[in-house]
């Protein structure tokens, strides 16, 4: 279908009438945002009274805005006047856009979309808020599949800025662009995404959960320790507490969906750890127990007293080495530089403390024939961290370990001593997030800017994958992934072709 054959009325100068099907939390949020933007909105739900109850809930939310001085009382009344419940699909016939927000299952969505396709005027657009189902598959059976587009919001809709505008194989470019412009008018930040499993956010975010679940399977640390390590990298919530908040049943099903849609790609494989929680009914905060009982308590740090620090040397080169040096200087600690070494990190007396590159401390100690050795996690945000993970070779002395703990406390960090696993916590998680973002761009799911925006706005990450890549450099990220690939003999850690290209391009000859 040619773009000029349709007039996409939703993109007109005046707010067009809109229908929303599904009056749950997401549907109500979308209806509220549309009504606040000036659209007359009809809200439909098959559950009797659900649409009216959702509008009453919206009214209560607007009352809160008025009380806080963030909305005028007159504006509240105008917004509510634009909202009305519908009792049948036929009542949406005059809508320029209908957004479906029903159960996340293919067959019910397809049935509704076909019904809307037969009902609406030729120039109307149909959008799906699906978070994981293929827009191309949803369009199958529609007589006018070109008008179907994904409009994936994030919860809570009135507050979250991101909207993924997802185009399927049949979606006409003008439709996707009309929805992109509409989302901007609604005060959102839209990003274009190709219809692939998980789109942008749910795909790139998988390693944030998966790497911690893998570490828990290896008993590398406790949920509280791993959460604290990731919060130290700037994430607002650690993976375990975030999974507790989302709900393990929901998180597990999304992971399973992405895994199956990618034909069993090991990168997206669900975790036995999370399956056990789901099977045991430990679904997270909504039932009062998950990784934690209720909300996790604040950690109690052990003090390190009376340990004298040996001479400190900052070893090697690179962005993280410079961050270490700057932080040592900021904390008033004297140190020397050793830039010509074949490794990067810190030296405390005889102890070598390597920035992890995907090898265990035991392996490095064996290779280097240097028993006084440890590995440290990537200090991507040393000024925001209150803890940083470590691991030691088995032969490392107690005196050396105590000196590292004392140094960490001087730097404002709690030493999180994990089991000696390759990649520790932050390094392997950030590297895998970068790798997943790189693959998404390589496969045409989105562009680099879209990947960064989506992860920062959709899940509140401290940086996007390509911002981390700019900091760390492709050689460092790819080398760590190579180390994990060798250590685990798993395709899960294969390096994205895009990262490989960048590593080769930046290599010296």
Secondary structure, DSSP 8 states (H G I E B T S, - for coil): --GGG---GGGSSS---EEEE--SHHHHHHHHHHHHTT--EEEE-SSTTHHHHHHHHHHHHHHHHHHTTSS-HHHHHHHHHTEEEESSGGGGTT-SEEEE---S-HHHHHHHHHHHHHHS-TT-EEEE--SSS-HHHHHTT-TTGGGEEEEEE-SSTTT--EEEEEE-SS--HHHHHHHHHHHHHTT-EEEEEES-TTTTHHHHTHHHHHHHHHHHHTT-S-HHHHHHHHHTTT-SS-HHHHHHHH-HHHHHHHHHHHHHHTTT-GGG---HHHHHHHHTT--BGGGTBSSSBSS----------S-----EEEES-SHHHHHHHHHHHHTT---EEETTSSS-EEEETTEEEEE-SS--HHHHHHHHT-SSEEEE---TTTTT-SEEEEEE-TT--HHHHHHHHHHHHHTT-EEEE--S-TTTTHHHHHHHHHHHHHHHHHTTS--HHHHHHHHHHHS--SS-HHHHHHHH-HHHHHHHHHHHHHHHT-GGG---HHHHHHHHHH---
